[in-house]
Amino acid sequence: MLELFFLIGFVAMLLVTGISLLGVMAALFVAAAFMLLGGLFAMVFKLLPWLILAVVGVWIYRSMQKPQVRRY
């Protein structure tokens, strides 16, 4: 929701200051790309403890398994 308010305010301020519509569209595209990348990094940091827990769980599970004899 805050991203939507940011985009509306961003476009409104660019139009009020006299930037052309093409410039507004280019700036809007760049701002959306930065927000997308920022959101992806924020999601990775938010899920990082769960990812580490999953890796530790798989490591413990594999260490408890008996090594299987390979029969070729």
PyMOL Python script that loads the backbone (N, CA, C, O; Angstrom):
from pymol import cmd

cmd.read_pdbstr("""\
ATOM      1  N   MET A   1       0.818  -1.189   0.000  1.00  0.00           N
ATOM      2  CA  MET A   1       0.000   0.000   0.000  1.00  0.00           C
ATOM      3  C   MET A   1       0.870   1.264   0.000  1.00  0.00           C
ATOM      4  O   MET A   1       0.566   2.237  -0.690  1.00  0.00           O
ATOM      5  N   LEU A   2       1.944   1.234   0.777  1.00  0.00           N
ATOM      6  CA  LEU A   2       2.827   2.394   0.802  1.00  0.00           C
ATOM      7  C   LEU A   2       3.531   2.594  -0.531  1.00  0.00           C
ATOM      8  O   LEU A   2       3.823   3.723  -0.925  1.00  0.00           O
ATOM      9  N   GLU A   3       3.804   1.483  -1.230  1.00  0.00           N
ATOM     10  CA  GLU A   3       4.426   1.598  -2.546  1.00  0.00           C
ATOM     11  C   GLU A   3       3.506   2.320  -3.529  1.00  0.00           C
ATOM     12  O   GLU A   3       3.958   3.117  -4.350  1.00  0.00           O
ATOM     13  N   LEU A   4       2.223   2.029  -3.431  1.00  0.00           N
ATOM     14  CA  LEU A   4       1.256   2.692  -4.311  1.00  0.00           C
ATOM     15  C   LEU A   4       1.196   4.187  -4.026  1.00  0.00           C
ATOM     16  O   LEU A   4       1.167   4.997  -4.952  1.00  0.00           O
ATOM     17  N   PHE A   5       1.178   4.558  -2.738  1.00  0.00           N
ATOM     18  CA  PHE A   5       1.197   5.983  -2.383  1.00  0.00           C
ATOM     19  C   PHE A   5       2.475   6.653  -2.861  1.00  0.00           C
ATOM     20  O   PHE A   5       2.448   7.795  -3.318  1.00  0.00           O
ATOM     21  N   PHE A   6       3.588   5.948  -2.757  1.00  0.00           N
ATOM     22  CA  PHE A   6       4.858   6.504  -3.229  1.00  0.00           C
ATOM     23  C   PHE A   6       4.794   6.768  -4.732  1.00  0.00           C
ATOM     24  O   PHE A   6       5.194   7.836  -5.195  1.00  0.00           O
ATOM     25  N   LEU A   7       4.293   5.798  -5.491  1.00  0.00           N
ATOM     26  CA  LEU A   7       4.231   5.972  -6.943  1.00  0.00           C
ATOM     27  C   LEU A   7       3.302   7.112  -7.342  1.00  0.00           C
ATOM     28  O   LEU A   7       3.625   7.892  -8.238  1.00  0.00           O
ATOM     29  N   ILE A   8       2.162   7.212  -6.688  1.00  0.00           N
ATOM     30  CA  ILE A   8       1.226   8.304  -7.008  1.00  0.00           C
ATOM     31  C   ILE A   8       1.850   9.651  -6.683  1.00  0.00           C
ATOM     32  O   ILE A   8       1.767  10.581  -7.485  1.00  0.00           O
ATOM     33  N   GLY A   9       2.481   9.767  -5.502  1.00  0.00           N
ATOM     34  CA  GLY A   9       3.130  11.022  -5.127  1.00  0.00           C
ATOM     35  C   GLY A   9       4.316  11.349  -6.023  1.00  0.00           C
ATOM     36  O   GLY A   9       4.557  12.512  -6.346  1.00  0.00           O
ATOM     37  N   PHE A  10       5.053  10.324  -6.422  1.00  0.00           N
ATOM     38  CA  PHE A  10       6.204  10.508  -7.289  1.00  0.00           C
ATOM     39  C   PHE A  10       5.780  11.063  -8.647  1.00  0.00           C
ATOM     40  O   PHE A  10       6.373  12.022  -9.143  1.00  0.00           O
ATOM     41  N   VAL A  11       4.759  10.464  -9.242  1.00  0.00           N
ATOM     42  CA  VAL A  11       4.266  10.920 -10.547  1.00  0.00           C
ATOM     43  C   VAL A  11       3.674  12.312 -10.432  1.00  0.00           C
ATOM     44  O   VAL A  11       3.896  13.155 -11.301  1.00  0.00           O
ATOM     45  N   ALA A  12       2.924  12.560  -9.372  1.00  0.00           N
ATOM     46  CA  ALA A  12       2.314  13.883  -9.198  1.00  0.00           C
ATOM     47  C   ALA A  12       3.383  14.969  -9.062  1.00  0.00           C
ATOM     48  O   ALA A  12       3.254  16.033  -9.668  1.00  0.00           O
ATOM     49  N   MET A  13       4.421  14.723  -8.288  1.00  0.00           N
ATOM     50  CA  MET A  13       5.473  15.723  -8.113  1.00  0.00           C
ATOM     51  C   MET A  13       6.246  15.964  -9.409  1.00  0.00           C
ATOM     52  O   MET A  13       6.622  17.097  -9.708  1.00  0.00           O
ATOM     53  N   LEU A  14       6.482  14.905 -10.173  1.00  0.00           N
ATOM     54  CA  LEU A  14       7.173  15.099 -11.442  1.00  0.00           C
ATOM     55  C   LEU A  14       6.325  15.898 -12.424  1.00  0.00           C
ATOM     56  O   LEU A  14       6.845  16.752 -13.143  1.00  0.00           O
ATOM     57  N   LEU A  15       5.042  15.631 -12.459  1.00  0.00           N
ATOM     58  CA  LEU A  15       4.167  16.382 -13.365  1.00  0.00           C
ATOM     59  C   LEU A  15       4.029  17.829 -12.929  1.00  0.00           C
ATOM     60  O   LEU A  15       3.987  18.721 -13.775  1.00  0.00           O
ATOM     61  N   VAL A  16       3.956  18.084 -11.623  1.00  0.00           N
ATOM     62  CA  VAL A  16       3.815  19.453 -11.117  1.00  0.00           C
ATOM     63  C   VAL A  16       5.066  20.270 -11.409  1.00  0.00           C
ATOM     64  O   VAL A  16       4.972  21.464 -11.693  1.00  0.00           O
ATOM     65  N   THR A  17       6.235  19.640 -11.343  1.00  0.00           N
ATOM     66  CA  THR A  17       7.472  20.385 -11.577  1.00  0.00           C
ATOM     67  C   THR A  17       7.768  20.597 -13.056  1.00  0.00           C
ATOM     68  O   THR A  17       8.732  21.285 -13.391  1.00  0.00           O
ATOM     69  N   GLY A  18       6.970  20.027 -13.946  1.00  0.00           N
ATOM     70  CA  GLY A  18       7.117  20.308 -15.365  1.00  0.00           C
ATOM     71  C   GLY A  18       7.908  19.281 -16.146  1.00  0.00           C
ATOM     72  O   GLY A  18       8.338  19.570 -17.263  1.00  0.00           O
ATOM     73  N   ILE A  19       8.114  18.115 -15.612  1.00  0.00           N
ATOM     74  CA  ILE A  19       8.807  17.061 -16.344  1.00  0.00           C
ATOM     75  C   ILE A  19       7.859  16.511 -17.406  1.00  0.00           C
ATOM     76  O   ILE A  19       6.660  16.382 -17.160  1.00  0.00           O
ATOM     77  N   SER A  20       8.383  16.191 -18.573  1.00  0.00           N
ATOM     78  CA  SER A  20       7.542  15.692 -19.659  1.00  0.00           C
ATOM     79  C   SER A  20       6.976  14.317 -19.323  1.00  0.00           C
ATOM     80  O   SER A  20       7.474  13.629 -18.431  1.00  0.00           O
ATOM     81  N   LEU A  21       5.948  13.933 -20.035  1.00  0.00           N
ATOM     82  CA  LEU A  21       5.294  12.654 -19.778  1.00  0.00           C
ATOM     83  C   LEU A  21       6.241  11.491 -20.060  1.00  0.00           C
ATOM     84  O   LEU A  21       6.197  10.476 -19.364  1.00  0.00           O
ATOM     85  N   LEU A  22       7.093  11.627 -21.072  1.00  0.00           N
ATOM     86  CA  LEU A  22       8.076  10.578 -21.353  1.00  0.00           C
ATOM     87  C   LEU A  22       9.081  10.444 -20.202  1.00  0.00           C
ATOM     88  O   LEU A  22       9.454   9.335 -19.819  1.00  0.00           O
ATOM     89  N   GLY A  23       9.508  11.570 -19.664  1.00  0.00           N
ATOM     90  CA  GLY A  23      10.412  11.550 -18.515  1.00  0.00           C
ATOM     91  C   GLY A  23       9.752  10.945 -17.289  1.00  0.00           C
ATOM     92  O   GLY A  23      10.395  10.226 -16.524  1.00  0.00           O
ATOM     93  N   VAL A  24       8.470  11.233 -17.100  1.00  0.00           N
ATOM     94  CA  VAL A  24       7.730  10.664 -15.973  1.00  0.00           C
ATOM     95  C   VAL A  24       7.634   9.152 -16.116  1.00  0.00           C
ATOM     96  O   VAL A  24       7.809   8.421 -15.141  1.00  0.00           O
ATOM     97  N   MET A  25       7.354   8.680 -17.332  1.00  0.00           N
ATOM     98  CA  MET A  25       7.254   7.234 -17.550  1.00  0.00           C
ATOM     99  C   MET A  25       8.609   6.546 -17.324  1.00  0.00           C
ATOM    100  O   MET A  25       8.663   5.465 -16.740  1.00  0.00           O
ATOM    101  N   ALA A  26       9.679   7.157 -17.776  1.00  0.00           N
ATOM    102  CA  ALA A  26      11.006   6.582 -17.568  1.00  0.00           C
ATOM    103  C   ALA A  26      11.351   6.554 -16.078  1.00  0.00           C
ATOM    104  O   ALA A  26      11.860   5.552 -15.576  1.00  0.00           O
ATOM    105  N   ALA A  27      11.078   7.643 -15.380  1.00  0.00           N
ATOM    106  CA  ALA A  27      11.353   7.699 -13.946  1.00  0.00           C
ATOM    107  C   ALA A  27      10.484   6.699 -13.182  1.00  0.00           C
ATOM    108  O   ALA A  27      10.942   6.091 -12.215  1.00  0.00           O
ATOM    109  N   LEU A  28       9.253   6.530 -13.607  1.00  0.00           N
ATOM    110  CA  LEU A  28       8.357   5.571 -12.969  1.00  0.00           C
ATOM    111  C   LEU A  28       8.857   4.142 -13.159  1.00  0.00           C
ATOM    112  O   LEU A  28       8.785   3.330 -12.237  1.00  0.00           O
ATOM    113  N   PHE A  29       9.364   3.835 -14.353  1.00  0.00           N
ATOM    114  CA  PHE A  29       9.910   2.512 -14.620  1.00  0.00           C
ATOM    115  C   PHE A  29      11.138   2.237 -13.760  1.00  0.00           C
ATOM    116  O   PHE A  29      11.275   1.152 -13.194  1.00  0.00           O
ATOM    117  N   VAL A  30      12.023   3.211 -13.665  1.00  0.00           N
ATOM    118  CA  VAL A  30      13.240   3.037 -12.868  1.00  0.00           C
ATOM    119  C   VAL A  30      12.885   2.900 -11.380  1.00  0.00           C
ATOM    120  O   VAL A  30      13.455   2.058 -10.685  1.00  0.00           O
ATOM    121  N   ALA A  31      11.954   3.717 -10.892  1.00  0.00           N
ATOM    122  CA  ALA A  31      11.556   3.636  -9.486  1.00  0.00           C
ATOM    123  C   ALA A  31      10.895   2.293  -9.186  1.00  0.00           C
ATOM    124  O   ALA A  31      11.133   1.714  -8.126  1.00  0.00           O
ATOM    125  N   ALA A  32      10.072   1.791 -10.101  1.00  0.00           N
ATOM    126  CA  ALA A  32       9.433   0.491  -9.892  1.00  0.00           C
ATOM    127  C   ALA A  32      10.467  -0.631  -9.873  1.00  0.00           C
ATOM    128  O   ALA A  32      10.345  -1.569  -9.086  1.00  0.00           O
ATOM    129  N   ALA A  33      11.477  -0.545 -10.728  1.00  0.00           N
ATOM    130  CA  ALA A  33      12.524  -1.565 -10.742  1.00  0.00           C
ATOM    131  C   ALA A  33      13.314  -1.547  -9.435  1.00  0.00           C
ATOM    132  O   ALA A  33      13.621  -2.608  -8.892  1.00  0.00           O
ATOM    133  N   PHE A  34      13.648  -0.361  -8.921  1.00  0.00           N
ATOM    134  CA  PHE A  34      14.360  -0.272  -7.647  1.00  0.00           C
ATOM    135  C   PHE A  34      13.510  -0.811  -6.500  1.00  0.00           C
ATOM    136  O   PHE A  34      14.026  -1.494  -5.616  1.00  0.00           O
ATOM    137  N   MET A  35      12.214  -0.511  -6.506  1.00  0.00           N
ATOM    138  CA  MET A  35      11.354  -1.017  -5.438  1.00  0.00           C
ATOM    139  C   MET A  35      11.201  -2.530  -5.524  1.00  0.00           C
ATOM    140  O   MET A  35      11.107  -3.200  -4.495  1.00  0.00           O
ATOM    141  N   LEU A  36      11.177  -3.079  -6.743  1.00  0.00           N
ATOM    142  CA  LEU A  36      11.088  -4.528  -6.899  1.00  0.00           C
ATOM    143  C   LEU A  36      12.329  -5.202  -6.342  1.00  0.00           C
ATOM    144  O   LEU A  36      12.226  -6.181  -5.603  1.00  0.00           O
ATOM    145  N   LEU A  37      13.501  -4.686  -6.689  1.00  0.00           N
ATOM    146  CA  LEU A  37      14.744  -5.254  -6.171  1.00  0.00           C
ATOM    147  C   LEU A  37      14.845  -5.088  -4.651  1.00  0.00           C
ATOM    148  O   LEU A  37      15.291  -5.998  -3.953  1.00  0.00           O
ATOM    149  N   GLY A  38      14.438  -3.943  -4.153  1.00  0.00           N
ATOM    150  CA  GLY A  38      14.448  -3.728  -2.700  1.00  0.00           C
ATOM    151  C   GLY A  38      13.510  -4.675  -1.982  1.00  0.00           C
ATOM    152  O   GLY A  38      13.838  -5.173  -0.905  1.00  0.00           O
ATOM    153  N   GLY A  39      12.349  -4.930  -2.561  1.00  0.00           N
ATOM    154  CA  GLY A  39      11.407  -5.870  -1.963  1.00  0.00           C
ATOM    155  C   GLY A  39      11.929  -7.293  -1.968  1.00  0.00           C
ATOM    156  O   GLY A  39      11.704  -8.047  -1.021  1.00  0.00           O
ATOM    157  N   LEU A  40      12.629  -7.662  -3.040  1.00  0.00           N
ATOM    158  CA  LEU A  40      13.205  -9.006  -3.099  1.00  0.00           C
ATOM    159  C   LEU A  40      14.282  -9.188  -2.037  1.00  0.00           C
ATOM    160  O   LEU A  40      14.326 -10.226  -1.377  1.00  0.00           O
ATOM    161  N   PHE A  41      15.152  -8.195  -1.862  1.00  0.00           N
ATOM    162  CA  PHE A  41      16.184  -8.282  -0.834  1.00  0.00           C
ATOM    163  C   PHE A  41      15.566  -8.300   0.561  1.00  0.00           C
ATOM    164  O   PHE A  41      16.039  -9.024   1.437  1.00  0.00           O
ATOM    165  N   ALA A  42      14.522  -7.516   0.773  1.00  0.00           N
ATOM    166  CA  ALA A  42      13.861  -7.515   2.075  1.00  0.00           C
ATOM    167  C   ALA A  42      13.234  -8.878   2.364  1.00  0.00           C
ATOM    168  O   ALA A  42      13.279  -9.345   3.502  1.00  0.00           O
ATOM    169  N   MET A  43      12.656  -9.517   1.358  1.00  0.00           N
ATOM    170  CA  MET A  43      12.056 -10.837   1.555  1.00  0.00           C
ATOM    171  C   MET A  43      13.123 -11.886   1.860  1.00  0.00           C
ATOM    172  O   MET A  43      12.900 -12.771   2.686  1.00  0.00           O
ATOM    173  N   VAL A  44      14.269 -11.795   1.206  1.00  0.00           N
ATOM    174  CA  VAL A  44      15.360 -12.742   1.488  1.00  0.00           C
ATOM    175  C   VAL A  44      15.830 -12.580   2.927  1.00  0.00           C
ATOM    176  O   VAL A  44      16.018 -13.578   3.622  1.00  0.00           O
ATOM    177  N   PHE A  45      16.024 -11.356   3.388  1.00  0.00           N
ATOM    178  CA  PHE A  45      16.467 -11.140   4.763  1.00  0.00           C
ATOM    179  C   PHE A  45      15.411 -11.585   5.763  1.00  0.00           C
ATOM    180  O   PHE A  45      15.744 -12.062   6.848  1.00  0.00           O
ATOM    181  N   LYS A  46      14.136 -11.433   5.404  1.00  0.00           N
ATOM    182  CA  LYS A  46      13.069 -11.845   6.305  1.00  0.00           C
ATOM    183  C   LYS A  46      13.002 -13.369   6.413  1.00  0.00           C
ATOM    184  O   LYS A  46      12.714 -13.901   7.485  1.00  0.00           O
ATOM    185  N   LEU A  47      13.267 -14.072   5.313  1.00  0.00           N
ATOM    186  CA  LEU A  47      13.192 -15.532   5.310  1.00  0.00           C
ATOM    187  C   LEU A  47      14.519 -16.212   5.631  1.00  0.00           C
ATOM    188  O   LEU A  47      14.570 -17.439   5.717  1.00  0.00           O
ATOM    189  N   LEU A  48      15.582 -15.454   5.807  1.00  0.00           N
ATOM    190  CA  LEU A  48      16.898 -16.030   6.037  1.00  0.00           C
ATOM    191  C   LEU A  48      16.951 -16.976   7.240  1.00  0.00           C
ATOM    192  O   LEU A  48      17.553 -18.042   7.118  1.00  0.00           O
ATOM    193  N   PRO A  49      16.356 -16.652   8.396  1.00  0.00           N
ATOM    194  CA  PRO A  49      16.408 -17.612   9.512  1.00  0.00           C
ATOM    195  C   PRO A  49      15.745 -18.948   9.174  1.00  0.00           C
ATOM    196  O   PRO A  49      16.233 -19.997   9.592  1.00  0.00           O
ATOM    197  N   TRP A  50      14.650 -18.924   8.430  1.00  0.00           N
ATOM    198  CA  TRP A  50      13.967 -20.169   8.060  1.00  0.00           C
ATOM    199  C   TRP A  50      14.790 -20.970   7.053  1.00  0.00           C
ATOM    200  O   TRP A  50      14.811 -22.199   7.107  1.00  0.00           O
ATOM    201  N   LEU A  51      15.469 -20.279   6.138  1.00  0.00           N
ATOM    202  CA  LEU A  51      16.325 -20.976   5.196  1.00  0.00           C
ATOM    203  C   LEU A  51      17.507 -21.651   5.907  1.00  0.00           C
ATOM    204  O   LEU A  51      17.870 -22.783   5.589  1.00  0.00           O
ATOM    205  N   ILE A  52      18.089 -20.947   6.860  1.00  0.00           N
ATOM    206  CA  ILE A  52      19.189 -21.524   7.629  1.00  0.00           C
ATOM    207  C   ILE A  52      18.696 -22.718   8.441  1.00  0.00           C
ATOM    208  O   ILE A  52      19.389 -23.731   8.534  1.00  0.00           O
ATOM    209  N   LEU A  53      17.503 -22.609   9.031  1.00  0.00           N
ATOM    210  CA  LEU A  53      16.937 -23.720   9.792  1.00  0.00           C
ATOM    211  C   LEU A  53      16.702 -24.939   8.902  1.00  0.00           C
ATOM    212  O   LEU A  53      16.945 -26.066   9.333  1.00  0.00           O
ATOM    213  N   ALA A  54      16.238 -24.736   7.678  1.00  0.00           N
ATOM    214  CA  ALA A  54      16.025 -25.851   6.755  1.00  0.00           C
ATOM    215  C   ALA A  54      17.345 -26.511   6.387  1.00  0.00           C
ATOM    216  O   ALA A  54      17.422 -27.738   6.327  1.00  0.00           O
ATOM    217  N   VAL A  55      18.381 -25.724   6.141  1.00  0.00           N
ATOM    218  CA  VAL A  55      19.693 -26.285   5.799  1.00  0.00           C
ATOM    219  C   VAL A  55      20.245 -27.095   6.967  1.00  0.00           C
ATOM    220  O   VAL A  55      20.783 -28.182   6.761  1.00  0.00           O
ATOM    221  N   VAL A  56      20.119 -26.582   8.188  1.00  0.00           N
ATOM    222  CA  VAL A  56      20.592 -27.305   9.365  1.00  0.00           C
ATOM    223  C   VAL A  56      19.794 -28.593   9.553  1.00  0.00           C
ATOM    224  O   VAL A  56      20.367 -29.627   9.897  1.00  0.00           O
ATOM    225  N   GLY A  57      18.494 -28.546   9.336  1.00  0.00           N
ATOM    226  CA  GLY A  57      17.668 -29.747   9.457  1.00  0.00           C
ATOM    227  C   GLY A  57      18.062 -30.820   8.467  1.00  0.00           C
ATOM    228  O   GLY A  57      18.139 -31.993   8.832  1.00  0.00           O
ATOM    229  N   VAL A  58      18.315 -30.449   7.222  1.00  0.00           N
ATOM    230  CA  VAL A  58      18.749 -31.423   6.218  1.00  0.00           C
ATOM    231  C   VAL A  58      20.125 -31.970   6.563  1.00  0.00           C
ATOM    232  O   VAL A  58      20.378 -33.160   6.381  1.00  0.00           O
ATOM    233  N   TRP A  59      21.008 -31.128   7.055  1.00  0.00           N
ATOM    234  CA  TRP A  59      22.349 -31.565   7.433  1.00  0.00           C
ATOM    235  C   TRP A  59      22.291 -32.581   8.578  1.00  0.00           C
ATOM    236  O   TRP A  59      22.993 -33.592   8.552  1.00  0.00           O
ATOM    237  N   ILE A  60      21.449 -32.307   9.586  1.00  0.00           N
ATOM    238  CA  ILE A  60      21.291 -33.240  10.705  1.00  0.00           C
ATOM    239  C   ILE A  60      20.667 -34.546  10.224  1.00  0.00           C
ATOM    240  O   ILE A  60      21.107 -35.623  10.628  1.00  0.00           O
ATOM    241  N   TYR A  61      19.666 -34.469   9.384  1.00  0.00           N
ATOM    242  CA  TYR A  61      19.015 -35.679   8.865  1.00  0.00           C
ATOM    243  C   TYR A  61      20.001 -36.550   8.093  1.00  0.00           C
ATOM    244  O   TYR A  61      20.024 -37.769   8.268  1.00  0.00           O
ATOM    245  N   ARG A  62      20.804 -35.936   7.252  1.00  0.00           N
ATOM    246  CA  ARG A  62      21.786 -36.704   6.474  1.00  0.00           C
ATOM    247  C   ARG A  62      22.893 -37.280   7.352  1.00  0.00           C
ATOM    248  O   ARG A  62      23.418 -38.354   7.059  1.00  0.00           O
ATOM    249  N   SER A  63      23.249 -36.582   8.416  1.00  0.00           N
ATOM    250  CA  SER A  63      24.305 -37.104   9.289  1.00  0.00           C
ATOM    251  C   SER A  63      23.817 -38.291  10.112  1.00  0.00           C
ATOM    252  O   SER A  63      24.633 -39.106  10.542  1.00  0.00           O
ATOM    253  N   MET A  64      22.532 -38.411  10.341  1.00  0.00           N
ATOM    254  CA  MET A  64      21.987 -39.518  11.117  1.00  0.00           C
ATOM    255  C   MET A  64      21.711 -40.757  10.270  1.00  0.00           C
ATOM    256  O   MET A  64      21.518 -41.842  10.819  1.00  0.00           O
ATOM    257  N   GLN A  65      21.690 -40.621   8.967  1.00  0.00           N
ATOM    258  CA  GLN A  65      21.428 -41.766   8.100  1.00  0.00           C
ATOM    259  C   GLN A  65      22.675 -42.635   7.996  1.00  0.00           C
ATOM    260  O   GLN A  65      23.798 -42.132   7.975  1.00  0.00           O
ATOM    261  N   LYS A  66      22.458 -43.958   7.930  1.00  0.00           N
ATOM    262  CA  LYS A  66      23.582 -44.864   7.727  1.00  0.00           C
ATOM    263  C   LYS A  66      24.057 -44.739   6.286  1.00  0.00           C
ATOM    264  O   LYS A  66      23.249 -44.591   5.369  1.00  0.00           O
ATOM    265  N   PRO A  67      25.350 -44.798   6.093  1.00  0.00           N
ATOM    266  CA  PRO A  67      25.828 -44.784   4.701  1.00  0.00           C
ATOM    267  C   PRO A  67      25.394 -46.063   4.003  1.00  0.00           C
ATOM    268  O   PRO A  67      25.623 -47.165   4.501  1.00  0.00           O
ATOM    269  N   GLN A  68      24.767 -45.905   2.847  1.00  0.00           N
ATOM    270  CA  GLN A  68      24.256 -47.071   2.127  1.00  0.00           C
ATOM    271  C   GLN A  68      25.356 -47.672   1.274  1.00  0.00           C
ATOM    272  O   GLN A  68      26.162 -46.964   0.671  1.00  0.00           O
ATOM    273  N   VAL A  69      25.368 -49.004   1.239  1.00  0.00           N
ATOM    274  CA  VAL A  69      26.345 -49.716   0.434  1.00  0.00           C
ATOM    275  C   VAL A  69      25.888 -49.669  -1.023  1.00  0.00           C
ATOM    276  O   VAL A  69      24.762 -50.048  -1.348  1.00  0.00           O
ATOM    277  N   ARG A  70      26.765 -49.204  -1.878  1.00  0.00           N
ATOM    278  CA  ARG A  70      26.419 -49.121  -3.295  1.00  0.00           C
ATOM    279  C   ARG A  70      26.704 -50.450  -3.961  1.00  0.00           C
ATOM    280  O   ARG A  70      27.801 -50.995  -3.845  1.00  0.00           O
ATOM    281  N   ARG A  71      25.715 -50.961  -4.655  1.00  0.00           N
ATOM    282  CA  ARG A  71      25.867 -52.226  -5.353  1.00  0.00           C
ATOM    283  C   ARG A  71      25.739 -51.976  -6.845  1.00  0.00           C
ATOM    284  O   ARG A  71      24.667 -51.636  -7.345  1.00  0.00           O
ATOM    285  N   TYR A  72      26.822 -52.146  -7.528  1.00  0.00           N
ATOM    286  CA  TYR A  72      26.813 -51.909  -8.974  1.00  0.00           C
ATOM    287  C   TYR A  72      26.878 -53.210  -9.703  1.00  0.00           C
ATOM    288  O   TYR A  72      26.881 -53.229 -10.934  1.00  0.00           O
TER     289      TYR A  72
END
""", "prot")
cmd.dss("prot")
cmd.show_as("cartoon", "prot")
cmd.util.cbc("prot")
cmd.orient("prot")
